[in-house]
Amino acid sequence: MMASAQRTAQTVVVILLTAMAVLVAAYLIYRLSTVIEWLILSIFLAVALEPAVSVLCKRGVRRRPAILIVFLLVFIIIALVVALALPSLVQQFRSIISVLHKPGGLTEQVQRLATPIGLSGLVQTFRGQIDSLPGQLASAIGPLTRVTANTVSAVAATGTVIVLTFFLLNDGERLVTGFVGLLPQRIQPRMRRVLDQSARAVSGYITGNLAISAIAGAGAFVGMTLLGVPYALALAVLLAICDLIPLVGGTLGAIPPILAAFGISPLKALVLLVYIIVYQQFENHVLNPLVYGRSVHLPGLVVFLAVLVGGVLMGILGALIAIPVAEIIRLVAIELRGGHPERTFQAAVPRTTVNVKAV
């Protein structure tokens, strides 16, 4: 009887200690959520940049200089894009802001959109609410001190991510080797295989996503320029950024250009709409399989659920990384079953490589 009571007491203690450990871990994750997000983003960036660093290392460049060269090339590319696009973007955004700040400026623009479809009376009904929108937007942005604090935080976060990415690129292989070395000998080859396949999937997805979004933005810019749509560059950049978001990004990014074209001519808006629909079909059925065919092998339902869960947990960042994370989970699950990831999955679910940006 006493032995049974002692075992019961030990079980209760173990349960309490386990519950406390879980609560402490959850609290630490909550408190360190920002740092965890920075670390996740750094890991993905390091994996995406690793192929370029490896190419330089194979050509005889030492690893640290190779990392610095890759960073410098990335910064040069970003600087060139900013230098080419920023003046026009600033001018176009100033034009938009000047229109919004004019008395009745926003209402006039809405009126131009509504008149061809017979909704001018509705615009007049809500004229007061429409005129108050610019002021409400200004107040929503917040005071200068808050904007300044957010800017400083963004700069600090960017610097932290860059530093973390550098260290992960420099020491990542040793960290991975050390981690794998801590595991039992019998599962080390399988873990190494999963890590290598996961790195290829992440790298392929990130570079492909950037390339396809750049193509979408460039195509939209050319189309809007030919149609004479105002603020073409700003709208094209917005579309390219939105297109980074899986499933819905391209559709959301296409709404402002179509509205801008509709303000000029319903016919031009229709032409732009047709172009965007045709391009999205080309992207979904040609570009996506070509770019993602070797890096992502997920059914559409899994992609949708992954993006939904990622967005709920981590916002836009979660939606952006949801697909490669789901692919990594797939690789791990199939490896645990003892099968070859690509062969096993394709045999079980034939032709399920998904158009990850399809709507």
N, C-alpha and C positions, 0 to 999 in steps of 0.2 A: 504493500500500500504506500509506504513512504517512498519507494523507488518510483512508483507511478506518479505520485505528487511532485517528486523532484523533476521528472521528465516533463510534466505539464508546465511547471514553473520555468524550466529552461526553454520550452517551446514558446511560452508567452514572452519571455525576454527577447528571444531571437526575433519574433514577430515585431515587437516594439522597436527594437534596434533597426530592423529592416525598414519599417515605416518611417522612422526618423531619418535614416539615410536617404530614402527616396524624397522626403520632404526637403531635406537640406540640398540635395542635388537639383530638385525642381526650383528651389529658391535661387540657387547659384546660377542656373540657366536663365532664369528670369532677370536677375540683376546683370548678368553678363551678356544679355541678348544682343546688344549692339556690337560687342567685341566678337561674338560668335558669327554675326552677319559679316563683319569685316573679314574674319578668317575664312569663311566659306567663299566669299567673293575673291579673296586672294588665292585660294586654292584653285578655283576655276580659271583665273587669269594665268596663274603659273602653269597649269596644264595646257592652256591654249598657246602660251609663248614657248613652251618647252621644245617643240619641233624646230623652231627657228634657232634657238640656242644650241640645240644638238647639231644642226647643220654647220654652224660656225665652229663648234668644238671639233667636229670631224675634219675641218679644214685647218686645224692646227692652232686655233685661238683658245687660250685658256678660258676656263669657265666664267670667272668673274668678269673679265673684259668682254666676253661674249654676251653676258647678260646686260651689261651696260650698253653695248652696241645695239642690242635689240630694243632696250628701253629708249635709246636715243632715236632709233628709226621710228618707233611708235610715236614719240613726241613730235618728231619732224612731220610725220603724216598728219597728226592732229593739228599741228600749227599751220600747215599748208591749207588744210580744209578750212580752218577758222579764218585764216588770212584771206582766202578767196571768197568765203561765204559771209563773213561777219559784216563787212560794210553794207552789203545789200540787205542782209537780215536786219541790221540796225535801222536802215532807212525805211524798210518796209514795216517794221514794227512801230517806228515813230509815226508813220502815216496812219497805221491802224489806231494808235493811241490818240493822235490828233483828231481823228474822226470821232472817237468815243468821247473826247472831252468837249467837242462842240455842242452847244445847246441843241438838243434834238438830233444830234449826229447819228446816234445808234438807231433812233426811231426811223430816220430817213433811210438808213441802210436796210432795216427790216421792212420798211414800206416798199422799197424797190424789189425785194424778194417776194413780197406778198401780193403786190398789185397784179402781176400776170396771172395769178391763179385765183383772183377774186377774193382775197382775204384782207383787203385794205381796211374794211370796216372793223374787222377784229383787231387790227393793229391800233386803230384809233381808240378802241375801247380800252385797251391795255397800255395806252401811251404813257400814263404816269408811272406805271411799274417798269416799263422799258427804259424810260429816261432816268430812273433811279439806279439802274443796274451798274453803270460805271462807278458811282459813288460807293455802292455796296461792295464791288470788287476791290476798290481801293482800301476800304476799311477791313476787308477780309485779309488783305495782305499783311496788315499789322503795322505798327509804328516802326520808325527807322531803327531803333535799338534792337527790335526783334529780328528784322531783316539782317542787320549786321551780325547778330549772334548766330543766325542760321548760316550765313556765309562763312563765318569763322569755323563753325562746326563742319561744314561741308569740306572746307580746305583741310582741316585736321583729319577728317575721315579719309580724304583722298591720299594725303601724305602717309597715313598709317597703312592703307591698303598697298601703296607702292612699296613701302619698306617690307611689309610682310611678304609681298610677292617676290621681292628680291631674295629674301632669306629662304623662301620655299624653293625658288629656282636653284639657289646655290647649295642648299643643304637637303633638298627634298629626297634625293636618291639615298643619302645616308640615313635619313629618318625612316624611309620606307624599308630599307634593308634591316635597320635595327628593330623596327616593329615586326617584320616578318620573322626575324631571328628569335623573337620572344615566343613564337608560336611553336607547338609540337612539330617535330620534323616531318611527320606524315602529311600534314596539311600545308606546309610551306609552299610547295610547288603550285598547289591550287590557289592559294592566296595571291601569290605572285602573278599567276595567270589572270585572275580577276582584276587585280590592280592595273595590269598592263592594258587589258581590254577596256576597262573603265576610262583610263587616260585617253585612249584612242577615241572612245565615244564622245567624251567631253570636248576634246580638241576639235574633232570633226564637226560637232554640233555648233560650237561657238564660232569658229571660222566660217562655217556655212551660213549661219544666221546673219552674221555681219555682212557677208558678201551678198546674200539675197536681199537684205534690207537696203543696201547701197544701190543695187540694181533697181529695186522698186522706187526709191527716191529719185534716181536719175531719170528713169522712164517717166515718172509723174511730172518732173520738172520740164522735160522736153515737151510732153503733151500739153501742159498748161501754158508754156511759152508760145507754142504754135497757135493755141486758141486765144491768146491774149488775156489769160486770167491774171488778175492783179495778185501781187504778193506770191508769185510762183515759187521763188526760192524758199521763202519761209514756210510755205505750205508743203513743199516737197521735203524739206528737212523734217518737219513735223510728221509727215507720212512715213519717212524712213525710220524715225525713232519709234513710232507706234508699231511699225511692222516687225520690230524686234520681239514684240509680245506674241506668243503663239496663239493660234486659233482666231482671236478677235482683233489683233492689233492692226492688220491690214485694213479691215473694214472700218474700224474706228478712225484710222488715219485718213481714210478716203472721204469722210463726211465733210470736213472743212473745205477741201478743194472743190467738191461738187457744189456746196453752197455758194462759194465765191464765184464759180462759173455761172450759177443760176442767177446771181445778181447782175450779170452782164447780159446773158441771153439763155432762155430755157433750152434752146437748141444746142448751144455750146455745153450746157450742163449735161444734156442727154448724150452728146458725143463723148464727153469726158467719162460719164458713167459707163458707157459701152466699152470704152478703152480700158477702164479699171477692171471691169468684169472679165474682159478677154485676157488681160494681163494676169489676173489672179488665177484663171484657169491654166494659163501657161506656167505660172509659178507652181501651182499645186501639182500639175501632172507631168511637168518636164524638169523644172529647176529643183524642186524638193526631192524627188526620187534620185536625181542625178547627184545632188550634193549630200543628202542624208542617207542614201541607200546603204552605205557601208558603216554608218555610225549609229543609226537608230532603227530598231526593229520592234516597234510597239503597235498594238492595235489602237484604233481610233478612240475607243472607249477609255483605254488606259491613259492615253494622252490627255483626254478631256478631264478625267478625274485627277490626274497628276497636276495639271495646270490649276484646277479649281482648288485643290488642297494647298498647293504652293502659294497661291494668291491669298488664301485665307490666313495662312500661317505667317508669311513673310512679305505680303504685299507684292509689288511689282518685281522685286528681286526674286521672291519665291516663284512667281510665274515664269520668270526667265530661266531659272535653273531647274524647274520641275521636270522637264523632259529628260535631260541627261541624268538626273537623280533617279528617275523611274527606270531608265535604261541600266543604270548601275545595279539597282535592286533586281532587275530581271537577270542580269549576269550572275549575281550572287545566288539567286534562287536556283538557276539552272545548274550552277556549279555544285551547289549542295546536293542536287539530284544525281550528280556524277556524270552528267552529259556534257557534250560540247555545246556551248551557247548557241552559235549560229545554226548548226545542224539540227540540234534538238528542237529549237524554237520553230524553224521553218518547216520541220516535219510535222509538228503539232498544230501550227497555225499557218497554213500556206498563204503566201502573198499578202502579208499583213503589214509590210513596211508602210508607215503612215505618212501622209502629207502633214507635217507637224505644224504648218501654218495655215492649213486649210480651214475654212469656216464651215 
